[in-house]
Amino acid sequence: MRAMVLDAPLTPLRLAALPDPTPGDGQVLLRVRACGVCRTDLHIVDGELDRPKLPLIPGHQIVGEVVAGGDRFETGARLGVPWLGWTCGECRFCRSRAENLCDRARFTGYDFDGGYAELTVADERYCFPVPDGYADEQAAPLLCAGLIGYRSLRLAGDAERVGLYGFGASAHIICQVAVGQGHRVFAGTRAGDVETQTFARSLGAVWAGDALAGPPEELDAVIVFAPAGELVPAALRHVRKGGSVVCAGIHMSDIPSFPYELLWGERVLRSVANLTRDDGAEFLALAPTIPVRTEVETFGLEDANDALDRLRRGDLRGAAVLVLA
């Protein structure tokens, strides 16, 4: 099979011809049809997540077709493979339905080879049937950008006015969910990013502007999607007393010091870690009812480095997806 391989951090992926993988017990072999390009992939390539297996095939927003293996799904079934690839099922977190916090958790495209390849294997217990009505490339971003956004929105609590700071792949999906559920969405972008601000308003945001300066009214919650620590004190300035700031990324630059006054007033600052299978089942059932429509730009497998470069520069609208079908 053809695959894009990371040999070492801070080096480009190389196109390689590798032996086809073989599924083990409880695993399915999938022919990859599409794989989303996630900011987490970029953090791995750039060495900001520093313990991946190497060499590594990245990619964890996989839409694939069952070729062989497992006993839960029929051959030909279209499945989605997310970031969470395995948990122990025994620790206190797993036993309390918080498997996203499992200390022994293993992740697709980090601990296991992922979807920047023509074939991949995955634990069938952590795969989801892909909803009908979504083309492969449209479904792929739902499997991480959508899932993390959905969990973040839930953790934001009962917020009528929600800020989404960093309006990329995840925010453009969850904006649609939030609007569909009756929230008022305020989209924070880089100053002067008129194109992204216009895009956010087209998806139902009532305001779009400079995230650091903030919106014209106080918010109930802010979800920070951009991996920029300086947005956290800014977000705390923009939420009401009792409001919350949710940091949705797996990696963020250092948060600058800020006066306790910004947190005082029972404001809450929290992170989001990974996802659970319950999140996946709930969100993938919800998405078609909104209906969520993903904005994607497609790339060939051999163009994965270009897609990552575009993501690094912030030069994408919506999500980047590698299409292999």
N, C-alpha and C positions, 0 to 999 in steps of 0.2 A: 504494500500500500504506500501511497504518498502521504507524507506528514511534514508539518513544520515543527522543528525541534529547537528548543533552547538548550545550549550546551553550558552556558555560564551567564550570570547576570551582566547586564550592560553590554550584551552582544546581540547582533541581529539574529532572528530565527533563521535556520537553514532548512531548505527543502531537501528531504531525504526519502529514499526508498527503503522501507522497513518490512520485516516479516509481518504478516497478518497476525493480529493478536488472537489468542484462544481463550474462550470463556471458561472460568472455573466454576465450582459449585455455587449455585445461586446467582450467577452472572449471566447477562445477555450480551451477545455480540451484536453490535449495531452498525449498519451502514449509515454514516453521517450524511445528512442531507443539508444541514445548515448549522452554523455555530456562531453565536453572538460574540462580539469582541467587547470585553468588559474592562472597566478601569482596574479591577483586581488583576486581570492579566497584565496590564501595564505595570502595576506595582510589583508583580513578580519579575517581569522582564527587567525592570529598572532597579532591582535589588532591594526594594523597600520592604518586601516580605521575604525574609532572608533564609528560609529553611525548606525550599522546595526540593523534591527529588530531582536529581540531574543525572543524565539528560532528561528533559521533560517535554512532553507534548502539551501545551497549554490548552485552555478552553473549557468552559463549564456552563455554557448556555446552549446545550446540544439538542438538536432535533434529529432523531435517527429512526431507521427502520430495522426491526428485529430480523436478524439473519439466522441466528441459532442460539441455543442455550436457554436456561431458566425454565420455569414451569408456570409462571403467572401470566405470560403474554404469548399470543400466537405469533407465528412467523408472519412478517409483514406489518405487524402493528406499529403505529407511529408513536414514539415515546419521547419525552423530554427528560434530559439529565441535568440536574442543577449542581450548585456548588457543594452542598452537603452530600458526601458520597458514602459515608459509613459512620456509625456510632456504636458504642460498646453495648448499649441496652441494659447495663448493669449498675452504672454509677447513680448517685442521687439525682443528678440532672436528668438522665434518661428516664429514671423511674418516676419523675415528677412532670413529665411531658415538656421538659426543657432540654431536649436533645441537642439543640443548637449550642448549648454550653458544655457539652460532653468534653472532658479533658482529653479523651483519646480519639476524638473525632478525626476523620480523614476526609480530604476534600478533592473534588474532581479538578483536574488540571493543575494540581499542586502536589498532593501526595500520590495521586493516580494520574496516568496519562489521560488527556482530555480529548477535545473535539476538533483541534486543528489537524485533522487527519481524515482519511477516507473511511477508516473503521475505528471503532473503539469498543471497549467492554465496560460494563457498569453493573453494580449490584442492583438486581431487579427490584429490591425492596425500596430503593431510593429513586426510582424512575416514576414518572407521571404520564398517563395518557394525555396526548396533546388535544385540546379542544378542536372540534370540527369548525370549519369556517376560517381558519387561519392558514395561510400559506406558510411553508417552512420558515422562510426568512422573517415573516411577520411574527411567528410564534417564538422564535429563539430568544428575543429580548425579554419575553415574559418570565423566563426561567431564572433570571437573577435580578435584572433591573426592575422587573415588575414585582418579583417576590420580596425583595428588600424594601422597595417602596411601599408595598402593602403592609409589611410588618412595621415599618416606621410610622405609617399613618395610624395604625392601630395603637402604637405606643404613644402617639401624640395626644391620645385621650379625646375627650368630648370638646373638640376645638371647632368653633364656627369659622374663625378667620385663621387660615393656615398659610404660613410662608414656606415656599420651596426655594432654597438658596443653592444655586448651581443647577441650571435648567438643562440637563443633558438627558441621557437615555432613561434613567430611572424617573426623574422628575416629569418628563413628558408623558410617561405612562400613568403615574400616580396622580398627576393633575386631572386626568380624565376621570379617574376613580373618585377623587375628592369632589369634583364638580358634580358628578353623577349622584353622589351621596348628600349633596346639599351644602357642602362647605364652600366658603369663599376663598379663592386661592390668590395669593400674592407671590409673584415670581421674582426672585432676586437673581440678577445676572452681573457680569462685569459691567462697569460703567461704560456707557456708550455702545453696548452690544445691541443695536437696534434690531438686527435680524432675529436674534433669539427672543428678544422682548416681543416682537410682533408674532413670532411663532407661539409663544406662551399665551398671548391674548387670543390667538386663533383657537386654542384648545380650551378656552373658558376662563383664563385668569382675569380677575377684575383689575389687576394692576401688575405692571412689569417694569422694573427699573433697577437701579444700582443697589446691590445687596448690602454693601457697607453703609450706604446712606439710609437705607430702609424705606418702608412704605409710608404713606401719609396718615395711617392710623395704626393704633396699637393692635398687636396680634395675640391670639390665644396660644399659638404654638408655631414653632419654626422647625422644619426638617432641613438639616444641612447635608446636602449631597456632595458638594464640592469638597475636595480633600485639603481645604485651606483653613488652618487653625484660626486665622484672624477673623474668620466669619463667626466664631463662637461668641466672643464678647459682643460683637455687633448684634447678633441674634438675641442675646440676653437683654440688650438695650431696647429691643423692639417688641418684647413680649410683656404682657400685663403681669401684675402680681398673681401668683398661682399658676402662671403659664409654664410651658415646657419647651425646651430645646432638645431635639433629638439628632444625634450625630449618626448618619446612616452608613458611612463608609467603613471599610475594614482597615484603612490606613488614612492618617491625616497628618499634616505638618504640625509642628508644636503649637499648642494654644498659648498665646501670649498671656502674661499675668493681667489680671483685671481686679478692680476693687470689689470687695465683698458686697457692696451696695447693689451691684448688678444681679447678684444671685439672691440677695435678701428679698423678702416678700414672698417666701415659699415658692419661688421659681424652681424648676426642676431641670437639671442637665443630665442627660443619659445617652448611652450608646446603644447601637443595635448590633448584635452579633449573629451573623449567619442566618439560618432559617430553620424551621422545622417542617416535617412532612405534612403536618396539619396546615401550616401556612400555605404550602403548595397546593393541597387539595382545595382549600377554601378559595384561594385567589384564582386558580385556573377554572373553577366553577363560576366565579363572579365575573371574570373578564369579559366573556361573551355577552353578559346581560347589560353591561354599561352602554354600548359595547366599546371596549378598549381597542383602539387602532394604533399600531406602532408605526412610527416614521423611521424608515431604515435606508441606509446606503449600503449596497452590496459590493463585495469584493470576491475575487477568486482566492482559492487556498494559497496560491503562490504569492498573493498580494497582502498577506497578513502583516508584514512589516510596514507596509504603507498605511494600512488601517490603524495600526498602533501609533504610528507617527502622527496621523491625523487626529487621533484621540488625544495624544500628548499635547498637541498644539491647540486643542479646543476648536478644531476646524471641522466639526461634524454637527449636523442637525439631527437630533434623535439618536439612533443607534447604528453602529457598524455591524455588519453580519457577513461572515464568510459563507458562500453558497457552493455546495459540492454536488448537489443532485444533478 
